[in-house]
Amino acid sequence: MPEVTPFPQPVKGPGVGAAVPVSTTVQDMPTIGVDGKPLPAGVMGPKLETGPGRRWYPFQWIYRLNIKGFHFFPWGVMALLLVGVLPIILYSAGVPMPQITSIPLLKELFAKLGVFSDRDLFVSSTWLLWWPLFIFTILIFRRIWCGGFCPFGLVTDMGNYVGKKLRRGQEAKPISITKFVFMGFVTFLVIGYLHDALNITNSVIMSTEFVLFFFFFAFIVGAMLPRRSFCRSFCFVGCLPHLFGRLAFLGLKTDRKKCSNCKGQWCVSSTRTPPANVTTLRKPLINSDGCPMYINVPQLGHTESNRHCILCGNCIKNCPYDAIHYQYLPPGYEILRGIQLNFYETFFTLGIISVLAMFVGLEGGLMRDWGTWLIEVFQLSSIKFHWFIAGSYVLIAAVIIFGLYFLASALTAGMLRMNMKTALVYFGYIYLPFCYLMFIRDILVVYFIDGSVIQTWFADAPPWTLLITPGIEIFMIFIASVWSLFLAYRVVELAWVHENPGKHWEWQEILAGAAPHMLLVIGMAAHWFTLLAHEQLLPFKALGISPWIPYAVPFACVVLFIILHKAKLLAPLEWEMEKE
């Protein structure tokens, strides 16, 4: 299903790896004045200001940090990370290596953390440290892991180099974006199911084989396809920030006044020589590659989504006009503006919720009852057919969730006289906050707390520490529900405006249209809470605390956010504002 957006679509190449035409040479680039207009030949204008006025952009300094022209981020960081984890991976694979956990200064510390060998360190650092940290930081930094830290990305770049040498300098043949758009999503959903059915996260051997396979896969794809085709279309990890990054607080946005006058497009192609006759605060990085993800950079934050941006910083370094900035954006900025919404992300969101339903069913005992029934009826072995029990539960959950979603979308489309295809594309984003925060809840509680030595720490800690886990769960469910309910109204309003441009609407009509999806959100939240309610509220009752107290904290956070938003203290930095 094609992407739907209320804005004109930018012109794109035939696929990932398509050559980006450059209309003029570097020397042909005219001098640009402060007003964005070309100056007469021979006239050098004043230096351009950084962004609107002289505002400071957080985290952007890291892209300009360099030592004698060598930019440490991201290549230096990725190389150090790869060198750091490689010995642990090799030891876990059976290669004789010195053990980090045997170092005298670290041995006692690792023992307190429940880590007694490098194999334990590999599993713990992968699933208990990196995985929760990676998922949580998506809400703030989007895909910065992919462009600044990921060893798979570095191995892909190595594959690019080897492949180019084997092809004797010829560029790799690009692939179609639309044909492979499902690969990353499907890979993740399959792994999400298998990680429980095959117990990957608790097995050193399977975890090691899993990581080594994807290192090999990334290298092969990098050798066969151009740039970061692996990251864009095949990576099971990258598809998560691709989707959840829609809710992030930070992202790239460009100054379209400057970009419209730029004919070099160095942000997209590359900078092989410094642009001539351009007044700038700094020289762009020489010999820097262009965008590895083939994004229409000049339209980022306007008609082009940040979903594929891995924040490698190439465009920021290459731009001589300082027209690209990593800045604050309201949560859900791209959703509320309808930037490149598509059905693939809707399908993936509902698919993840179906898998999460299996995990919460396992926690709440519902899947255990389902497994007992299957074993008794079909005379199955509970161990041998665990994959069948988990898979059948996910399948049933998916049928129910997708069925209710289609029903709610049909009701909304009928009430507001909307096109059903548009409704299916837009309305899936209503459930994205619920999906993301329930994903975080599962990782924090099941992996980071219950699956680590932290659980034993709680046993010897003061009684109030028993409130931490249920407090996190209640907070997540409450915030997820409120955020999705808010998006239900706003997304239905956006879809109606897209279908009826220029027409006036009443808020009562939009609210009535959003009601089916609001009821579905409330139903999902009730399902999660019902399965976890006994475990959540028991510690509060044991300590004599009212069960309503846990809900006061998330409610206060919602009220505070609304106050700050109404006071415009969270207003984004708009590029189109007038300069002082």
C-alpha positions in Angstrom: 0.0 0.0 0.0 1.5 3.3 -1.0 2.4 6.0 1.6 -0.1 8.7 2.3 0.9 12.2 3.1 -0.9 15.6 2.8 2.3 17.1 1.4 3.7 16.7 -2.1 6.0 13.7 -2.3 9.7 14.4 -3.0 11.2 12.9 -6.1 13.2 9.7 -5.2 15.4 7.4 -7.1 14.4 3.9 -8.3 15.6 2.3 -5.1 18.1 2.0 -2.4 21.5 2.7 -3.9 20.1 4.8 -6.7 22.5 7.5 -7.9 21.6 11.0 -6.8 22.1 13.5 -9.6 24.0 16.6 -9.0 22.9 19.4 -11.2 26.0 21.6 -10.9 29.6 21.3 -10.1 31.0 22.6 -6.9 32.7 25.5 -8.6 29.3 26.6 -10.2 27.8 27.1 -6.8 27.0 30.8 -6.3 27.6 32.8 -3.2 24.5 32.9 -1.0 23.6 35.9 1.1 22.0 36.0 4.5 18.6 36.4 2.9 19.1 33.1 1.0 19.4 34.8 -2.4 22.5 34.5 -4.7 24.8 37.5 -4.6 26.4 39.1 -7.8 29.5 37.4 -9.1 32.6 38.5 -7.3 30.7 39.7 -4.2 31.4 37.8 -1.0 28.5 38.0 1.5 28.6 37.9 5.3 28.9 34.7 7.1 25.6 32.8 7.6 24.2 32.5 11.1 23.8 29.1 12.7 20.2 28.2 12.5 17.4 30.6 13.5 19.2 33.5 15.3 22.0 32.1 17.4 20.2 29.3 19.1 22.0 26.3 20.5 21.2 22.8 19.4 21.8 20.0 21.9 24.0 17.0 21.1 25.0 18.5 17.7 28.5 19.3 18.9 29.4 15.7 18.8 29.3 15.8 15.0 31.9 18.7 14.9 34.2 17.2 17.4 37.5 16.4 15.6 41.2 15.9 16.2 43.2 17.3 13.3 40.4 16.8 10.8 39.5 13.3 12.0 35.9 13.2 13.3 35.8 10.7 16.1 32.0 10.3 15.9 30.7 7.9 14.5 33.6 5.8 13.1 35.9 5.9 16.1 33.1 5.1 18.5 31.9 2.1 16.4 35.4 0.8 16.0 36.1 1.0 19.8 32.8 -0.8 20.5 33.5 -3.6 18.0 37.0 -4.1 19.4 35.5 -4.2 22.9 32.8 -6.8 22.3 34.7 -9.0 19.8 36.9 -10.8 22.5 33.7 -11.7 24.5 31.9 -12.9 21.4 34.9 -15.1 20.3 35.3 -16.6 23.8 31.6 -17.4 23.9 32.0 -19.1 20.5 34.7 -21.3 21.9 37.8 -19.5 20.8 40.5 -19.5 23.5 40.8 -15.9 24.8 41.8 -14.1 28.0 38.7 -13.7 30.2 37.8 -10.2 31.2 35.9 -11.5 34.2 39.2 -13.1 35.5 40.9 -9.7 35.9 41.5 -9.3 39.7 40.1 -5.7 39.9 36.9 -6.7 38.1 36.3 -10.2 39.3 34.7 -9.3 42.6 32.5 -6.6 40.9 31.3 -9.1 38.3 30.6 -11.7 41.0 28.2 -9.2 42.8 26.4 -8.8 39.5 26.0 -12.5 39.0 28.6 -12.7 36.2 31.2 -15.4 36.7 32.6 -15.9 33.1 32.8 -14.1 29.8 29.9 -16.2 28.6 27.8 -14.8 31.4 29.1 -11.4 30.6 28.2 -11.7 26.9 24.6 -12.8 27.7 24.1 -10.2 30.5 25.6 -7.3 28.6 23.5 -8.1 25.5 20.1 -8.8 26.9 20.2 -7.1 30.3 22.2 -4.0 29.5 22.3 -3.2 25.8 18.8 -4.3 24.9 16.8 -2.2 27.5 19.1 0.8 27.0 18.7 0.6 23.2 14.9 0.5 23.3 14.6 3.3 25.9 16.9 5.7 24.1 14.8 5.5 20.9 12.3 7.9 22.5 15.0 10.6 22.8 17.7 10.0 20.2 15.8 8.0 17.5 18.3 5.8 15.5 21.5 7.3 16.8 22.5 3.8 17.8 22.4 2.7 14.2 24.6 5.5 12.9 26.9 6.1 15.9 27.4 2.9 17.8 26.2 -0.2 16.0 28.9 -2.8 15.1 26.6 -4.3 12.5 26.8 -0.9 10.7 30.6 -0.9 10.8 30.7 -4.4 9.4 28.3 -3.4 6.7 30.7 -0.6 5.7 33.6 -3.1 5.7 31.5 -5.2 3.3 30.9 -2.1 1.1 34.7 -1.6 0.9 35.4 -5.3 0.1 32.6 -5.5 -2.4 33.8 -2.4 -4.3 37.3 -3.8 -4.5 35.9 -7.1 -5.9 33.8 -5.1 -8.5 36.9 -3.1 -9.4 35.5 0.2 -8.3 32.1 -0.2 -9.8 29.0 0.7 -7.8 26.7 -2.0 -6.5 23.4 -2.6 -8.2 20.6 -1.0 -6.1 17.5 -2.9 -5.0 13.9 -1.8 -4.9 12.8 -0.2 -1.6 9.2 -1.3 -2.0 10.0 -5.0 -2.6 12.1 -5.4 0.5 10.3 -3.0 2.9 8.8 -5.9 4.9 12.1 -7.8 5.4 13.2 -6.0 8.6 9.7 -6.1 10.1 9.1 -9.8 9.3 12.6 -10.7 10.6 11.9 -9.0 13.9 8.5 -10.6 14.4 9.9 -14.1 13.7 12.8 -13.5 16.1 10.4 -12.1 18.7 8.5 -15.3 18.6 11.5 -17.6 18.4 13.4 -15.9 21.3 10.7 -17.3 23.7 9.9 -20.5 21.9 13.6 -21.5 21.6 14.8 -19.6 24.7 17.5 -17.7 22.8 18.1 -15.1 25.5 18.9 -17.7 28.2 21.3 -19.8 26.0 24.9 -18.7 25.6 25.4 -20.9 22.5 22.2 -19.7 20.8 22.9 -16.0 21.7 26.4 -16.3 20.3 25.3 -18.0 17.1 22.5 -15.4 16.7 24.9 -12.5 16.9 27.6 -14.1 14.7 25.1 -14.9 12.1 24.0 -11.3 11.8 27.6 -10.1 11.7 28.1 -12.4 8.7 24.8 -11.4 7.2 25.6 -7.7 7.5 29.0 -8.2 5.8 27.5 -10.1 2.9 24.7 -7.6 2.3 27.2 -4.8 2.5 29.4 -6.5 -0.1 26.5 -7.0 -2.5 24.4 -3.9 -2.0 25.4 -0.2 -1.8 25.9 1.9 1.3 23.6 0.9 4.3 21.1 -1.2 2.4 21.3 -3.7 5.2 20.3 -1.1 7.8 17.4 0.2 5.7 15.8 -3.0 4.5 17.1 -6.1 6.4 18.2 -5.2 9.9 15.8 -6.6 12.6 17.3 -4.2 15.2 17.0 -1.1 13.0 13.3 -1.6 12.2 12.4 -0.8 15.9 13.8 2.8 16.0 12.5 3.1 12.4 9.0 2.7 13.9 9.3 3.9 17.5 11.3 6.9 16.4 8.0 8.4 15.2 7.4 9.3 18.8 10.9 10.7 19.5 11.7 14.1 21.0 14.7 14.9 18.8 15.2 14.7 15.1 16.8 16.4 12.0 15.1 19.4 10.5 16.3 21.6 7.6 16.1 25.2 6.7 14.2 25.0 3.4 15.1 28.6 2.5 18.8 27.7 2.3 18.2 24.2 0.8 16.1 25.6 -2.0 19.1 27.7 -3.1 21.6 24.8 -2.9 22.2 23.1 -6.2 25.1 20.9 -5.0 23.1 18.6 -2.8 26.3 17.5 -1.0 24.2 16.3 2.0 22.8 13.6 -0.3 25.7 12.8 -2.6 29.0 13.5 -0.9 31.7 16.2 -0.5 34.8 15.3 -2.4 36.2 18.9 -2.5 35.1 21.9 -0.4 32.4 23.9 -2.2 33.8 27.1 -3.7 32.4 30.7 -3.4 30.3 29.8 -0.4 30.3 32.0 2.7 30.1 29.7 5.7 30.9 29.5 9.4 33.1 26.4 8.7 34.4 24.3 5.9 32.5 21.1 5.3 34.3 17.8 6.0 36.3 16.9 2.9 35.9 13.4 1.4 32.8 12.6 3.5 30.3 10.2 2.0 26.7 11.4 1.4 23.6 10.0 3.1 24.1 6.3 3.5 20.3 5.7 3.7 19.4 7.7 0.5 17.1 10.1 2.3 15.8 13.3 0.6 17.8 15.4 3.2 16.6 18.9 2.2 13.0 18.0 3.1 13.8 16.3 6.4 11.2 17.4 9.0 8.9 18.8 6.3 7.9 16.2 3.7 10.6 13.6 4.5 10.4 11.5 7.6 13.4 10.9 10.0 12.4 7.2 10.1 15.4 6.1 8.0 17.8 8.6 9.3 20.6 6.9 11.4 22.1 10.2 12.6 25.5 9.4 11.2 26.0 13.2 10.8 27.3 13.1 7.2 24.7 15.6 6.0 25.5 18.0 8.9 29.2 17.8 8.2 28.8 18.2 4.4 26.4 21.1 4.4 28.3 24.4 3.9 25.2 26.5 4.8 24.7 25.0 8.3 21.1 24.3 7.2 20.6 21.0 8.9 20.2 20.7 12.7 19.5 18.0 15.2 16.8 19.7 17.3 13.8 19.2 19.6 10.6 18.1 18.0 7.3 17.5 19.8 6.6 13.8 20.5 4.8 12.3 17.5 5.7 15.3 15.4 5.7 13.4 12.1 2.5 11.5 12.9 0.6 14.7 13.7 1.8 16.2 10.4 1.1 13.1 8.4 4.6 12.8 7.1 5.0 9.6 5.0 2.5 7.5 6.9 2.2 4.0 5.5 0.4 0.7 6.1 3.6 -1.2 6.7 4.2 0.5 10.0 0.6 0.0 11.0 0.9 -3.7 10.3 4.2 -3.9 12.3 2.7 -2.0 15.2 -0.2 -4.4 15.5 2.1 -7.4 15.0 4.3 -6.3 17.9 1.3 -5.9 20.1 0.3 -9.4 19.2 3.7 -10.8 20.3 3.6 -8.7 23.5 0.2 -10.1 24.2 1.9 -13.5 24.4 4.4 -12.3 26.9 1.8 -10.6 29.2 -0.3 -13.7 28.8 2.7 -15.8 30.0 3.2 -13.4 33.0 -0.5 -13.4 33.9 -1.0 -17.2 33.6 -3.3 -17.0 30.6 -0.9 -18.7 28.3 -0.2 -21.4 30.9 -3.9 -22.2 30.9 -4.0 -22.2 27.1 -1.0 -24.5 27.0 -2.6 -26.9 29.6 -5.7 -27.1 27.4 -3.7 -27.8 24.3 -1.6 -30.5 26.0 -4.7 -32.3 27.4 -6.7 -32.1 24.2 -4.0 -32.9 21.7 -1.8 -35.1 24.0 1.2 -32.9 23.4 4.5 -32.7 25.3 4.7 -29.4 27.1 8.5 -29.1 26.4 8.7 -30.4 22.9 5.7 -28.4 21.7 6.4 -25.2 23.5 6.9 -23.5 20.2 3.4 -24.6 19.1 1.8 -23.3 22.3 3.5 -19.9 22.0 2.9 -19.7 18.2 -0.8 -20.6 18.4 -1.3 -18.0 21.2 0.4 -15.3 19.1 -1.7 -16.2 16.1 -5.0 -16.0 18.0 -3.9 -12.7 19.6 -3.1 -11.4 16.1 -6.4 -12.4 14.7 -8.3 -10.7 17.5 -6.2 -7.5 17.5 -6.2 -7.1 13.7 -9.9 -8.0 13.5 -10.9 -5.4 16.1 -8.6 -2.8 14.4 -10.3 -3.4 11.0 -13.7 -3.2 12.7 -12.9 0.0 14.5 -11.5 1.5 11.4 -14.5 0.5 9.4 -16.8 2.2 12.0 -14.8 5.4 12.0 -14.6 5.5 8.2 -18.3 4.9 7.9 -19.2 7.6 10.4 -16.9 10.2 8.9 -17.5 9.1 5.3 -13.8 8.4 4.7 -11.9 6.2 2.3 -11.2 2.8 4.0 -7.7 2.6 2.6 -6.8 6.0 4.1 -8.3 4.9 7.4 -6.3 1.7 7.6 -3.0 3.7 6.9 -3.6 6.5 9.4 -5.3 4.8 12.4 -2.6 2.3 13.1 -0.5 5.1 14.5 -3.0 5.5 17.3 -1.6 2.4 18.9 2.1 3.2 18.5 2.5 4.8 22.0 0.8 1.8 23.6 2.9 -0.6 21.6 6.2 1.2 22.5 5.6 1.7 26.2 4.3 -1.9 26.6 7.5 -3.0 24.8 9.6 -1.0 27.4 7.5 -2.4 30.3 8.2 -5.9 29.1 12.0 -5.3 28.7 12.4 -3.4 32.0 10.4 -5.8 34.1 11.0 -9.2 32.5 14.6 -8.7 31.3 16.2 -6.0 33.4 14.6 -6.6 36.8 13.2 -10.2 37.0 15.9 -11.7 34.8 18.9 -10.3 36.6 20.6 -10.1 39.9 18.5 -7.0 40.7 15.7 -9.4 41.9 17.9 -10.8 44.6 19.0 -7.3 45.6 15.3 -6.5 46.2 15.0 -9.5 48.6 17.5 -7.9 51.0 16.4 -4.3 50.4 14.0 -2.2 52.4 10.2 -3.0 51.9 9.5 0.1 49.8 11.7 -1.3 47.0 8.9 -3.8 46.4 6.9 -0.9 44.9 9.4 -0.2 42.1 8.4 -3.0 39.7 4.6 -2.5 40.1 5.1 1.3 40.0 6.9 1.0 36.7 4.1 -1.2 35.2 1.3 1.0 36.4 3.1 4.2 35.2 3.7 2.6 31.7 0.1 1.4 31.2 -1.4 4.7 32.3 0.9 6.9 30.2 0.5 4.5 27.2 -3.3 4.7 27.4 -3.5 8.5 27.7 -1.0 9.1 24.9 -2.8 6.7 22.5 -6.2 8.2 23.5 -4.8 11.7 22.6 -3.5 10.4 19.3 -6.9 8.8 18.5 -8.5 12.2 18.4 -5.6 13.9 16.6 -5.0 11.2 14.0 -8.7 10.9 13.2 -8.8 14.7 12.8 -5.7 14.5 10.5 -7.2 11.8 8.3 -10.5 13.7 8.0 -8.7 16.8 6.9 -6.7 14.8 4.4 -9.9 13.4 2.9 -11.8 16.7 3.1 -9.3 19.6 2.4 -10.7 23.0 3.0 -13.8 21.9 4.8 -14.8 22.8 8.3 -15.3 20.2 11.0 -16.8 20.1 14.5 -14.8 18.6 17.4 -17.8 16.6 18.5 -17.9 14.8 15.1 -14.2 14.0 15.2 -14.5 12.7 18.8 -17.4 10.5 17.8 -15.4 9.1 14.9 -12.4 8.4 17.2 -14.6 6.6 19.8 -14.2 3.1 18.3 -10.4 3.3 18.5 -10.6 4.9 21.9 -12.6 2.0 23.1 -10.1 -0.4 21.6 -7.2 1.4 23.4 -9.1 1.2 26.7 -9.8 -2.5 26.1 -6.1 -3.3 25.5 -5.1 -1.4 28.6 -7.7 -3.2 30.6 -6.4 -6.6 29.3 -2.9 -5.8 30.3 -4.0 -4.4 33.7 -6.3 -7.4 34.4 -3.5 -9.9 33.9 -1.0 -8.0 36.0 -3.4 -6.4 38.6 -2.9 -8.9 41.4 0.9 -8.7 41.1 0.9 -4.9 40.8 -1.4 -4.0 43.7 -0.3 -6.7 46.2 2.9 -4.8 47.4 0.9 -1.6 47.9 -1.7 -3.5 50.0 1.0 -5.2 52.0 2.5 -1.9 52.9 -0.9 -0.3 53.7 -0.8 2.1 50.8 -4.0 3.0 49.0 -4.2 1.3 45.5 -5.1 4.7 44.0 -1.7 6.2 45.0 0.2 4.5 42.1 -2.0 6.3 39.6 -1.3 9.7 41.1 2.2 9.9 39.7 1.5 9.2 36.0 -1.6 11.5 36.3 0.5 14.3 37.7 3.0 13.8 34.8 0.3 14.1 32.2 -1.1 17.3 33.9 2.4 18.8 34.0 3.1 18.1 30.3 -0.2 19.7 29.3 0.6 22.8 31.4 4.1 23.1 29.8 2.7 22.5 26.4 0.0 25.2 26.8 2.5 27.6 28.1 4.6 26.9 24.9 7.6 26.0 27.0 8.0 22.9 24.9 7.6 24.7 21.5 10.0 23.3 18.9 12.6 25.5 17.2 10.9 26.5 13.9 13.3 27.1 11.0 10.9 29.4 9.2 10.9 32.0 11.9 12.3 35.5 11.0 15.9 36.2 12.0 16.6 38.9 14.5 
